[in-house]
Amino acid sequence: MCETHMVVKALANDIEPHCTTISNFVSTMSEESGTKKALEKKYERIKKITKKIIAEHKKQDIKGTDEEAARKKKLKRMNKDAKRILEFLSSHEKRIGAGREEVKMNITDNESGKIKGLHGMIQGYYP
């Protein structure tokens, strides 16, 4: 059989395996064969597992649309923030503090700023 059976030759990469090699392989595959009832039981188990996998995929698909909506929402918010910053930059000049250094600006409350204090940076107001 090993010399003439094309499937065996193809699986064995055109090497002619000894008949005991095939015999050992077949004997270890006893779980793959069985009665009709055993095979039907195995089929039902596989079918149950595949249904579970498909259900998980459907959940992921639904979650994916939620993630897509969240991504679009985040993109919209970021575009809005970018527009707000651009408007702020076009209407405000940079501020120079008492130490002749540029003061960090705050878009929400531009009269306030971070001031270097004795114990680090503090939030304060410039005159």
C-alpha positions as CSV (number, residue, x, y, z in Angstrom):
1,M,0.0,0.0,0.0
2,C,2.8,2.4,0.9
3,E,4.4,2.0,-2.5
4,T,1.3,2.5,-4.7
5,H,-1.2,4.5,-2.6
6,M,-0.8,8.1,-3.8
7,V,-2.4,9.7,-0.7
8,V,0.0,7.8,1.6
9,K,3.0,8.8,-0.6
10,A,1.8,12.5,-0.6
11,L,1.4,12.5,3.2
12,A,4.7,10.8,3.7
13,N,6.5,13.3,1.4
14,D,7.1,10.6,-1.2
15,I,8.9,8.4,1.4
16,E,7.7,4.9,1.7
17,P,6.9,4.4,5.4
18,H,7.1,0.9,6.9
19,C,3.8,-0.8,7.5
20,T,4.4,-0.8,11.3
21,T,4.6,3.0,11.2
22,I,1.2,3.1,9.6
23,S,-0.1,0.4,11.9
24,N,1.1,2.4,15.0
25,F,-0.5,5.6,13.7
26,V,-3.8,3.9,13.1
27,S,-3.8,2.3,16.5
28,T,-3.3,5.7,18.2
29,M,-6.2,7.1,16.3
30,S,-8.8,4.8,17.9
31,E,-10.5,7.9,19.4
32,E,-11.1,9.2,15.9
33,S,-13.2,6.1,15.0
34,G,-16.1,4.7,16.9
35,T,-19.7,3.6,16.7
36,K,-22.3,5.6,15.0
37,K,-23.7,6.7,18.3
38,A,-20.2,7.8,19.6
39,L,-19.6,9.8,16.4
40,E,-23.0,11.4,16.7
41,K,-22.2,12.4,20.3
42,K,-18.9,13.8,19.2
43,Y,-20.6,15.7,16.4
44,E,-23.1,17.3,18.8
45,R,-20.3,18.3,21.1
46,I,-18.4,19.9,18.3
47,K,-21.6,21.6,17.1
48,K,-22.3,23.0,20.6
49,I,-18.7,24.3,20.8
50,T,-19.0,26.0,17.4
51,K,-22.3,27.6,18.4
52,K,-20.6,29.0,21.5
53,I,-17.7,30.4,19.4
54,I,-20.1,32.0,17.0
55,A,-22.0,33.6,19.8
56,E,-18.7,35.0,21.2
57,H,-17.9,36.4,17.7
58,K,-21.3,38.0,17.5
59,K,-20.7,39.6,20.9
60,Q,-17.3,40.9,19.6
61,D,-19.0,42.2,16.5
62,I,-21.5,44.1,18.6
63,K,-18.8,45.4,20.9
64,G,-16.8,46.4,17.8
65,T,-19.7,48.7,16.7
66,D,-19.7,50.2,20.2
67,E,-15.9,50.7,19.9
68,E,-16.4,52.3,16.5
69,A,-19.0,54.7,17.9
70,A,-16.7,55.5,20.9
71,R,-13.8,56.1,18.4
72,K,-16.0,58.4,16.3
73,K,-17.1,60.3,19.5
74,K,-13.5,60.7,20.6
75,L,-12.5,61.9,17.2
76,K,-15.3,64.5,17.2
77,R,-14.3,65.7,20.7
78,M,-10.6,66.0,19.6
79,N,-11.5,68.0,16.5
80,K,-13.6,70.3,18.7
81,D,-10.7,70.7,21.1
82,A,-8.3,71.4,18.3
83,K,-10.6,74.0,16.8
84,R,-10.9,75.7,20.2
85,I,-7.2,75.8,20.7
86,L,-6.7,77.2,17.2
87,E,-9.2,80.0,17.9
88,F,-7.5,80.7,21.2
89,L,-4.0,80.9,19.6
90,S,-5.3,83.2,16.9
91,S,-6.8,85.7,19.4
92,H,-4.1,85.7,22.1
93,E,-0.5,86.7,22.2
94,K,2.1,84.9,24.3
95,R,2.4,86.3,27.8
96,I,5.7,87.2,29.4
97,G,6.0,86.9,33.2
98,A,8.0,89.0,35.7
99,G,11.1,86.8,35.2
100,R,11.0,87.6,31.4
101,E,9.9,84.0,30.8
102,E,6.9,82.9,28.7
103,V,3.9,82.2,31.0
104,K,1.9,79.1,30.2
105,M,-1.6,80.0,29.0
106,N,-4.8,78.4,30.1
107,I,-7.6,78.2,27.5
108,T,-10.4,78.0,30.1
109,D,-9.2,80.8,32.3
110,N,-6.4,82.8,30.6
111,E,-6.1,85.2,33.5
112,S,-4.7,82.4,35.6
113,G,-1.4,80.7,35.2
114,K,1.2,78.5,36.9
115,I,3.5,80.4,39.1
116,K,6.8,79.1,40.4
117,G,6.6,79.3,44.1
118,L,8.9,78.3,47.0
119,H,7.4,74.8,47.1
120,G,7.0,74.2,43.4
121,M,4.4,75.3,40.9
122,I,1.1,76.8,42.1
123,Q,-2.0,78.1,40.3
124,G,-2.3,81.8,40.5
125,Y,-3.5,85.0,38.8
126,Y,-1.3,87.6,37.1
127,P,-2.1,91.3,37.4
